[in-house]
Every structure is written in C-alpha cells, then in structure tokens.
Amino acid sequence: MAAPGQRVRKHIVVAVAIAVGSGVLSGCGVQTLASYNAAQSAGATALVQQQAPDGEKAAPVIDAIKPDAAIAATVPDAIRAKGLTLSTSVGYPPMEIYAPDGQTIVGVDPAIGLAIARVLGLRLTVTNEDFNAQIPGVLTGRYDLVMSSMSDTKERQAKVTFVDYVSAGAGFLVKHGNPDQIKAPADMCGHTLSVVDNGSSLMLAEKYNKACVAEGKPAIDLLRMTGDQDALLALKSGRAQLNITDYVVAASKAADPKEGVDAVTLKGTESPWGIAMNPQNKALIDAVQAALTKLIESGDYAKILQAWQVPALATDKATINGATS
C-alpha cells in the first residue's frame, strides 16, 4: 500500500489533469466550480449537426446549415435528449422516395425536416409509415413530426397542429419546349388533354373545358386514362398536347430528361401542406416554426426546393394552421 503522502500526491495530479483537460484551468486562473458545472452541463446537451445522407440532392445546402443557439434553447429537454422523430410515407416523388440504396428515405420532406433539425441542433430519425397511421402516431407520441405531403385542412386541425411549409397545387405537363405554348387554362381550349379518369385533376379539366365553351372557344378534348403512366404516354406519343396532374408529380416527371416534358403550374389551385404535430407540444411547435422561418429568411429553404426542382412549392411564411377549409 502506498504511503499517505504518495496517495495524496497522486490525487492532486489526477485532479489537475482533469481540470486542464476540461478547461477548468485557464490563463487567468482557476475556473469556479459553478462555471465548470455549467460548462459540463452545456457539453452534455451539445448541439448536433447531422449530415445529409447519400442520395440527398440538397446535401450541400443542408450540411452548411448551422444551429441557431437561441432557437435551439427553446426545444423541450425531453426532445433534446432523444432527438426528433419524423414520420413520412414513401412513394410520392419527389416529396419522399428511397435513395439508390433502397433503404434511406430522401426527398423534399426529409430534406426540409433535416434542415429544421440542423437549425435546432437535433438528431433526426426518419421512418416510413402508412399514411393513415401517421396522425394517430404523432398523437400517441410515437413521432414528433409528420411530413408526408399532408394537406393542412380544418378537419385535420381538430386533431393536430400544422406548421405549413409548402403551398402545393395542380400542374400540367407539355412536351419539352412547350411547342403549343400552353401556359394557362385559357390556352387549353381546342387541345387534347389527357387526365386520369377520377379525382381532382379530372374535375379541374372539366372546369376549364366549361370555361372554354362558355367563352365561345373550342372545347377541350378530354382523353380519360386509367392511370398516370397512361396519361403521360398519351402526351409523349402525341395523342394529347397536355396532361393535368399534381404539380409535384409533374415536376418529378419533368426532372427526368428521358421523359422529354416540361411542367407548368396551375395558378390558383394551391393549398398549404403542413408539418403535423401534437397540439400539446406547444414549445416544439413554436421551435419548428421559428426554425422554418429562419430557413425561409436565409434562403436555404428555397435552395432545398430548387435542388429537388420544385421551386413553385415555396411559401414565404411558416404559418400555423393556415388552411381555412
């Protein structure tokens, strides 16, 4: 056994080593115990800067986003400890798709979700879930956020709180270069339009056709198809001059040079899509809104949408429960 003097000396050396390694000693003297404890506490909740995964088109933008300490400080401790969990539903390009590895979820929704997490200094976990299970999942605490191309509606607002992050509507596809110069509904008169034979796109096509007839212009020839691929094929083969669909679907097709088509937005059809959260998580809702606002104001939000070739989805404000119907 070491002599008492030796034991004391050993502890002093260890204590000094810990103090130096932890920054307790400085050039101006010894740091107080209170400030040392505060520093240790801060280190235990260090802000995370999670990197974007392979296959994420907006990776350079996301990886350059720095945490905002003031906004991050508003995140509840329970969230800070475990990180954010985000639920989405894969299969709606370019909003949420699998990366080339077939496992990692990428797309507009995960990209904006990760950008928000970067601002908040949090780690983000993205999971694929059936769309109908997502609101129940966020209400039971299984997820913190739902970002799944989900429309903000008054009916859904009765259950969840939305932070609206894009404004999405209908669009149409034309052949690359738009040879018929179809830029608005009034230009559709007298042309053949392919559309899936059900849902909101057909309703829009019928509405535009009625307007053409009411104004004494040639009617739109509606070519009703059984699915999106058939409607697109009709356009590419020349049977139709345009194809109405969701704007994000149109943008996804136009982003592939092999398709040989351009996407055009249909103004006036937009409605907000929201990040759904449990209404009881008020502090998290406010933090997410603040983080998204910062991304919009910094221009990073617009860069993410541009990377995924859907700039028309941009909104200029992160509104809470913006839908009125």
N, C-alpha and C positions, 0 to 999 in steps of 0.2 A: 504494500500500500504506500502511496506517495505521502511525503511529509506534508503537514498542513500548509506550510509556506508554498510548497510546489503546487498544491491543488488550487490555492487562491490565485497564483500567478497564471495558471492555465486558463481559468475562467475569465480573467481580465483580458487575456489575449483573444479569446473567442468573442467576447463581448465587443472588443474594438473592431475585430474583423467583421462582425455582423453590422456594426454601426457604419463602418466605411462602405461596405457593400450595399447597404440600404440607403445611404445618403444621410445618415443621422449626423455625421460629422461634416463640416463644411469649412471653407477657408476662413469664415468669420467666427468659427467657434462651434460648440456643440448644439445641435438642434434640440428643442424642447421635446419632452415625451409626448405632449399633446399634439404638436405638429407632426411628429413621427407617426403617431397613430392615425392621424388624418391622412397622411400620405399613403400609409399601408391600406387604409380603407378605400382610398381612391384607386389604388392599384388593383384591388380586388374586383372593382367594377369598371375596369378599363374599357374604353370604347372599342368595339370590334370594327374591322374594315374587311369584311368578307369579299373575296374576289369573285368575279363573274365566272360561270362555268364555261367549258369549251362548248362551242356551238351558239353562244350568245352573241348576236350581231352587234349589240350595243356595248360589248365588253369594255372597249377603251373609254367610253363615256362613264360607265358605271364605276370602273376601277379608279377613276380620277376624282370621284366624289368623296369629300372629307366629312367626318362627323361634325355636326353643329352642337357644341357643348351645351349651349343654353337650351336648345330644343330637347336634346338627349336627357337633360336633367329632369324633364317633366315625365319621363317614362316611369310607370309604376315599378317598384322594386321586384315584384313577382315576375314581371315580363323581362326585366333586366337580367334576372338570374337564369332564366331558361331560354331566352331569345324568342323571336317571333315565329309563329307557325302560320303558314298561308295555304289555303285550300284552293285548288283550281280544278278544271275539268278538261283534260287533254282531248284535242280533236277538232279544234276550231282555228285553223291557221289564219293569220299569223299571231293570233292572240295567245294561244297556248298549244305548243306542239312538243314532240320529243326531239332532242338533239340527235345527231348522227349515231350516238352510242345506243340509242333506243331506250334509254333509261332516264337521262337527265331532262327535266322539264324546262323549256325555254320559251321565249315569245314575248309579246308586248306586256302581258300581265306579270309574268315573273320578273321581267326586266324592271318595270316600274316598282314592283314590290321590293326588289333588291336595292334599288336606288333609295327608296324610303328607308329601308333598314340601314343603309350606309349613313344617311343623314342622322339617324337615331343612334348609331353606333351599336347596332344589334346584329346578332347572327340570325339568318333567315332559313327556315326549313320549308320547302315547297312539296306538297303532296297532291296526288291525283285522287279525286273523289267524284262519285256520281253527283250530277248537278242537283238533283232533288234532295240529297243528303247534306248539302252544304250549309243551308241556313240552320237546320237543327244542330249541325256540328258546331257552328260558332256560338249558338245559344247555350249549349251544354259545356262550352269551354274546351272542346277538342281542338278547335282552331281559334286563332286570334283574329284572322282576316280571311275574307273570301274575295278573291279577284278572279272572276270566271266569266267575263263578258256579261255580267249580270245587270240588267236594266234596273235603274232606280225607279220604283213605282210607289204610289201611295199605298197600295195593298201590302207591299213588302215592308214599307216604312212602319207598319203596325207591329212588325216583329224585330227588325234590325235597324240600325242607323247606318246611313251611307255617307261616305266622303266621295263625291263624284270626281272622277279622274279622267274621263274622256267623254266626248259627245259623238255618238255613233248613229248612223242612219243608213239609208239605201244608197246604192250607186248603180252604175251600169258599165258594161264592157262594150268596147268597139274594137275593130281591127286596129292594129298598130298604125299610128299616124292619123287616125280618125278621118278616113277618106271622105266620108259623107258629112263631116263637120256637124255631128250631133253633139250639142253641148248642153242642152236644156230640154225639158219636156215638150216645148213648142216645136223643137226641131225633129221630134219623133214622128210627127204626122206624115202619113204616106209611106212609112218604112215598116219593115217586118221586124218584130220584136220577139225574141224567144224568152220564155219565162216558165218557171216550174209551176205546174198546174195546181197550186194551193198556196195559202198563206198571204203574207203582207205584200210580197213582190207582185203577185198577180193583181191584188187589189189596187196597187199603185198604177200598174199598167192599164187596168180598166178605167181608172180615174183620168189618166192622161188621154186615153182614147176618147172618152166622153167630151173632154175639153176640145179636142181637135174637131169633132163632129159639130159641137155647139158653135164653134167659130167658123164653120163652113169650110174647114180644111179637110184634106183626105184623111180617112180613118187609118189608125194603126192596125196592121195585120198582126194579130196576136197568135204566136206559134207556141201552143201549150205543150210543155215537155214533162216527162215523168221524174226527172232529176236534174241536179245542177250540171252534171257532166254532159248530159244530152243537150241541155240548153246551150252550154258553151260550144259543143261540137257544131251545133246549128250555126252559130256565129262564125266559127273558124272555117266552115265549109262554104259559107256564102249564102246559106238558106235564110239567114237573118242578118240585119245590119247592126243590131244591138241586143244586149241581154241584161235584163234588170235582175239584181240580186242584192244581198247585203254589201255595203261598201267594203267591209273588211275582207269578204270573200273575193270581191272584185280586185281589191288591191293585192291580195295574195296571188291571184292568177296573173295579174299584170307584172308582178315582180319576177316572174319566170320568163326569161327571154324566149324560151321554146314555145310558149303559148302564142306569142305574136299579137297580144292585145293590150289595150290601154284602159285604165279605169277612170271614170268620171263620177264625181259626187253629185247626188241629187239634193240640192239645197232645200231646206225646209222640212226634211224628213228626220232630222237629228233628234235624239233624246239622250239623256245622261245615263251613263253606266257608272256604277258605284262600287267602292270598296265597302263590303258589308262587315259590320262589327256588332258585338253585343251592346245594346244601349246602356247597360250598366257600367261598361268600361269607359266612362267619360274621359278620364285622363289619357287613355290610349287613343281615343277618337281625336282629341284635341292635338295630341302629339303627331299623329298621322297627317292630320290636316295641315299642321304647321310645316311638317317635312315636305309634303307635296307642294305647298305654297312656295317654299324655298327652291325646290327643283324647277318650278314654273318660272320663277323670277330670275333664276340663274341661267336659264336657257338649256339646262341639262335635260329637262323633260322633253322639249322639242327635239333635241338631238336623238333621244331614245326613239321617239316616234319616227323620225327620219331614217334611223338605222334600220327599222323594220318596214320602211316605205309606206307608212300610214300617217303622213303629216296632217291630213284632213281631220283626224280624230281629236286634234288638240283643243283643249279648253283653256280659257285664260284665267280661270279661278277655281280653286278647290272648295267647292260648295258642299255644305252638309244638307242632305235630303233636298236636293234641288228639284226633283220631279214634282209636278203639280197634278198629275193624273195617274 
